[in-house]
Amino acid sequence: MNTKKHLYPLELRVPPNKSARYTDALSFYQGFMGFTKIKNYCNRKNRPTDSHRCEPIELKQSCLICKSNQTIRRGISYRRTVRHLDAFGCRVYLKLPAIRLSCKAYIAAFVWHYEFVAPNKRYTKAFEATLPKHAIGATITHTARVTGTPATTVTRIVKAWKEKEASRIQQACQHKAYYCQNLVLGLELEAYFSEQVTLCA
């Protein structure tokens, strides 16, 4: 199990007067899931999915343009549902409020920006990072079926990962070759990653 923490300034809501097993669940979410504060946890038994209403701990957010703290909270337009890392054998979905804010300094309006999920995306960055690992040695169709993710989403994420990895490997090879003498380096990265695409297609 991956124990890397993703510290997100959110609150999860927990029903009051529940049994001790909820305490274990809370410890898991606070540690593995990386939430800095947990307020309420909505557990749905005997279901393959868990949905959680989350709220930012901070009341306001700095302006995304001028970075000013002179912002005004204007309410919540709707709640967006994003998928996070699975837990307890269930798919975890976070219901994030789309909080409207306005900046008095820049005279602009914006929506609360969450660092762990990109704008207009339905998956957290932590979840997207796991898809390329599932795709290695498997097909896109199989990865989509196992993770419960559309094949088009898996294809897009794997393609972006390959381009990033190709650039990283190329820079590493060039750096290593620069300090090596009498070295003939002929590594065709594009051909290598094209072959990986074929394996994952």
Order of alpha helices (4+ residues) and beta strands (2+ residues): beta-alpha-beta-beta-beta-beta-alpha-alpha-alpha-alpha-alpha
